[in-house]
Structure formats: structure tokens, C-alpha cells
Amino acid sequence: MTMPVELPEPEVIDVPALLASCLSGETEMICVLGPTASGKTRYAVRLAREMKRLMASTVIPSSLVEIISADSRQVYVGMDIGSGKDQEEYGEIPVHLIDIAPAGSKYNVYRYQQDFARVYADIRRRGAIPLLCGGTGLYIEAAARGYDFGKDQPTVDPALLPSRTFFIGTLVSREVRNERIDARLRDRLGHGLVEEVRGLLDSGIPAEDLIYYGLEYKFVTQYVLGILSYDEMFTLLSHAIHQFAKRQMTWFRGMERDGVTIHWVTV
């Protein structure tokens, strides 16, 4: 019998203290991470707005808080519903590293680290506060922990990456997370996910390229091609996303074992 994994203890973030730390330079970047369907984008936007409100109510000149996406599929143009871009959720908050690569291409973590370093430098140069948000563990490590690619791919100079990041994790139980995943999947399927995949195929992107991206694009492509029935597609995809979220959480707990302090919050 598998024992349930004990969840970390949730905290309440002292937003004024965090803002002061960012403005003093003690904290160079905030990172909001979490498994899929844990509410991390919603929390990141709420945090950005709260920090802006605090700055506007003081003598401190108001500074922007800008979000940098750390999602391996939201980089692709036209892959909107399946990757969960939900760009309307950001509202007035600037967001970077979404829609920067053509669908069908093979973007990778090495390119992400380079793109992140460029965007991060620009945000800091303008006096804004960078807020990294996403669930792709390797992208987060590349940006916030200076992931080293070894001899074959030169790594971005660590001096160009943040060395003092405040990590916040969005916490949700496995049961609630899986319920949210299934509800969100039904919503996406009911609001154009199948049509999005058909459109990508009709645009000339080979089926194997969409399948390469995994999860929604893999299983919905197989449904569109007639390989899977609708019910088979939903069942297999739901299970795959559940397992993906579990792996994400395992990655983040591994970061903690490696010495990273993550301040977990409930959303």
C-alpha cells in the first residue's frame, strides 16, 4: 500500500518585507513555482499587483513587477489552449518568454537560459522586479540556479543570472489537484482544444511534431487522427497529466533536498 506523501507546511508571505528585500537588492528575483493546476499563475499575478499597490502608496517611486514565464510549451506560437497560456489572466502585468518560437520547432532549455538572461537583464536595467513563474523544473533551475550544460553547450555566464532568488511554491493536495486537472481538461476540450490541434495540423505541422510535445498535444493529436476514441483520449490524457503533476512536485521537493528554501503557500 502506497503511503500518501506528506505535504510541506504552508506559510503566509510577508509581502511588504519581500518588496523591501527586492528594492534593497537583497532579493534579485522572485520565483513562483508549482505543479500544474496549483494556481501558480493566479498567485503570481496577485502578488505582482499587491507589490505594485504597496509601492504606489509610499514615497518609493512605483516600479513595475514583470513576470517571466518558465513553461516549456508556452514558448510556442499558436499552442495556446493546450499549454494553458491564459494570457488574459495577466491583465496589465507584463509577461515575457511566451510565444517566442514557432510551433513545430524544438525549443530547448539551453535556448531558454539564453533568452531568460536577456530578458532578466532588461527588466533589472529598467528598475523593475523580475518574477519567474512556471512549472518546468529544468527551466526554473536554468534561470534561478545557473544550470550548467557542461562542455558541449556553453552555459550563460553565472554573473548574468540571479543568485539571490526568493522561491514561493503553490501548494495543493493531490486529490484537489487531480480534480482541478480533470475540470480544466473538460473546459479546454469544450472551448477549442481539439480545433486548436486540428488547426496546427492543417497549417502543415507534422503529427509527430505535435506528439513530441506530449500531454494535450500528444493525445488530442492521436484522437484527431482516429487512433484514439474521445473517451480513450480523455482517460489517457487525464492520467498522464496527473502523473506529470506528481513528477513536477517530486522535482520541487528534490530542489529542497538540494538546499533550496521554498516558501509554500495555499492558493
C-alpha positions in Angstrom: 0.0 0.0 0.0 1.4 3.4 -1.0 1.5 5.9 1.8 0.3 9.4 1.0 3.1 12.0 0.5 3.3 14.4 3.4 2.7 18.0 2.1 5.0 20.8 3.3 3.7 23.2 5.9 2.1 26.3 4.2 3.2 29.8 5.1 1.9 33.3 4.8 4.2 35.5 2.8 5.1 38.9 4.3 4.6 40.9 1.1 5.9 44.2 2.4 9.0 42.6 3.7 9.5 40.8 0.4 9.1 44.0 -1.5 11.6 45.8 0.7 14.1 42.9 0.1 13.6 43.3 -3.6 14.0 47.1 -3.6 17.2 46.9 -1.4 18.7 44.3 -3.8 18.9 41.6 -1.1 16.5 39.6 -3.3 17.2 39.7 -7.0 14.2 37.8 -8.2 11.1 36.1 -7.0 10.1 32.7 -8.3 6.6 31.3 -8.1 6.6 27.6 -8.9 4.3 24.7 -8.5 2.7 21.7 -10.3 0.1 22.1 -13.0 -3.3 23.2 -11.8 -1.9 24.5 -8.4 -2.8 28.2 -9.1 0.7 29.5 -9.6 -0.1 32.0 -12.4 -3.1 33.4 -10.4 -0.9 33.7 -7.3 2.0 35.4 -9.2 -0.3 37.9 -10.8 -1.9 38.6 -7.4 1.5 39.1 -5.8 2.6 41.4 -8.6 -0.4 43.6 -8.1 -0.1 43.7 -4.3 3.6 44.8 -4.6 2.6 47.5 -7.1 -0.1 48.7 -4.8 2.3 48.9 -1.9 4.8 50.9 -4.0 2.1 53.3 -5.2 1.1 54.0 -1.6 4.6 55.0 -0.4 7.1 57.6 -1.3 9.0 54.9 -3.2 8.8 55.6 -7.0 6.4 53.0 -8.4 8.2 50.2 -10.2 6.8 47.5 -12.4 6.7 43.9 -11.4 7.2 41.8 -14.6 6.6 38.1 -15.0 8.9 35.8 -16.8 7.3 32.5 -17.9 9.2 29.2 -17.1 7.0 26.9 -19.2 8.5 24.7 -21.9 5.4 24.7 -24.1 4.1 28.2 -23.7 7.1 29.4 -25.8 5.3 28.1 -28.9 3.1 30.4 -31.1 -0.4 29.0 -31.6 -0.2 26.4 -28.9 -2.5 28.4 -26.6 -5.3 26.3 -25.1 -3.3 23.1 -24.7 -0.4 24.8 -23.0 -2.7 26.9 -20.8 -1.4 30.3 -21.6 -4.5 32.1 -20.3 -2.9 35.4 -21.2 -5.9 37.4 -20.1 -5.1 36.3 -16.5 -2.0 38.5 -16.6 -4.0 41.6 -17.3 -1.8 44.7 -17.1 1.2 42.8 -15.7 3.9 42.4 -18.4 4.8 38.8 -19.2 7.9 37.6 -21.1 9.0 34.4 -22.9 5.6 33.4 -24.2 5.1 33.0 -28.0 8.8 33.2 -28.9 9.2 30.1 -31.0 7.2 28.7 -34.0 5.0 25.6 -33.3 6.7 22.6 -34.7 10.2 23.7 -33.7 12.3 22.2 -31.0 13.0 24.9 -28.4 15.2 23.7 -25.5 16.5 24.6 -22.1 19.8 25.9 -23.4 18.0 28.5 -25.6 15.7 29.2 -22.7 18.6 30.1 -20.4 20.0 32.5 -23.0 16.6 34.1 -23.6 16.0 34.3 -19.9 19.3 36.1 -19.3 18.5 38.7 -21.9 15.0 39.4 -20.5 16.2 39.4 -16.9 18.9 41.9 -17.6 16.5 44.2 -19.4 14.0 44.1 -16.5 16.7 44.8 -13.9 18.1 47.6 -16.1 14.8 49.3 -16.1 14.5 49.1 -12.3 11.6 46.6 -12.4 11.2 43.5 -10.3 11.5 40.1 -12.1 9.1 37.4 -11.1 9.8 34.0 -12.6 6.6 31.8 -12.8 6.2 28.3 -14.1 6.2 24.6 -13.6 9.0 23.4 -15.8 11.6 22.4 -13.3 14.6 22.3 -15.6 13.8 25.8 -16.9 13.5 27.1 -13.4 16.8 25.6 -12.5 18.4 27.1 -15.6 17.2 30.5 -14.8 17.4 30.7 -11.0 20.2 28.2 -10.2 22.5 28.6 -13.1 22.1 25.1 -14.5 25.4 24.1 -16.1 25.2 22.4 -19.5 28.8 21.1 -19.4 31.4 21.0 -22.1 29.2 20.5 -25.2 26.9 23.6 -24.7 28.5 26.7 -23.1 26.4 27.9 -20.2 25.4 31.5 -19.8 27.8 33.4 -17.5 26.5 32.9 -14.0 27.1 36.6 -13.3 24.3 37.3 -15.8 21.8 35.2 -13.8 20.2 35.9 -10.4 22.0 34.4 -7.4 19.5 35.5 -4.7 16.0 34.2 -5.5 13.1 34.0 -3.2 11.1 30.8 -4.0 7.4 30.5 -3.4 5.6 27.2 -4.1 1.8 26.9 -4.7 0.6 24.1 -2.6 -2.4 21.9 -3.2 -3.3 18.3 -2.1 -3.1 15.5 -4.7 -6.9 15.0 -4.6 -7.8 18.6 -5.2 -5.1 18.9 -7.8 -6.4 16.0 -9.8 -9.9 17.3 -9.5 -8.7 20.6 -10.9 -6.8 18.9 -13.7 -9.9 17.0 -14.8 -12.2 20.0 -14.6 -9.7 22.1 -16.5 -9.3 19.4 -19.2 -13.0 19.2 -19.7 -13.1 23.0 -20.0 -10.3 23.1 -22.5 -11.8 20.4 -24.6 -15.1 22.2 -24.6 -13.5 25.5 -25.6 -11.5 24.7 -28.7 -8.6 22.4 -27.8 -9.5 19.8 -30.5 -9.9 22.6 -33.0 -6.6 24.1 -32.0 -4.8 20.8 -32.7 -6.6 20.4 -36.0 -5.6 23.9 -37.0 -1.9 23.2 -36.2 -2.1 20.0 -38.3 -3.8 21.8 -41.1 -1.1 24.5 -41.0 1.5 21.9 -42.0 2.9 20.9 -38.7 3.6 17.1 -38.8 1.6 15.0 -36.4 4.8 13.5 -35.0 6.0 17.0 -34.0 2.8 17.7 -32.1 3.0 14.3 -30.4 6.6 15.2 -29.4 5.2 18.0 -27.2 3.4 15.4 -25.1 0.3 15.6 -22.9 -2.6 17.5 -24.6 -0.9 17.7 -27.9 0.1 14.1 -28.0 -3.3 12.6 -27.0 -5.5 15.1 -28.8 -3.5 14.6 -32.0 -4.0 10.8 -31.7 -7.7 11.5 -31.3 -7.9 13.8 -34.3 -6.0 11.1 -36.4 -8.5 8.5 -35.3 -6.0 6.5 -33.3 -7.9 7.0 -30.0 -11.6 7.4 -29.3 -12.7 10.5 -27.4 -13.2 8.5 -24.2 -9.8 6.8 -24.6 -8.2 10.2 -25.3 -9.7 11.8 -22.2 -8.8 8.9 -19.9 -5.3 8.5 -21.0 -4.7 12.3 -21.1 -6.1 12.8 -17.6 -3.9 10.1 -16.2 -0.9 11.5 -18.0 -1.4 14.9 -16.6 -1.9 13.5 -13.1 1.4 11.7 -13.4 3.1 14.8 -14.8 1.9 16.9 -11.9 3.3 14.3 -9.5 6.7 14.4 -11.2 6.7 18.2 -11.0 6.1 18.1 -7.3 8.9 15.4 -6.9 11.3 17.8 -8.8 10.5 20.7 -6.5 10.9 18.6 -3.3 14.2 17.5 -4.8 15.2 21.1 -5.0 14.5 21.4 -1.3 16.7 18.4 -0.6 19.4 20.1 -2.6 19.3 23.1 -0.3 16.7 25.4 -1.9 14.2 27.0 0.5 10.7 27.1 -0.9 8.1 29.0 0.9 4.9 27.0 0.3 1.5 28.8 0.2 -2.0 27.7 -0.3 -3.9 29.3 -3.2 
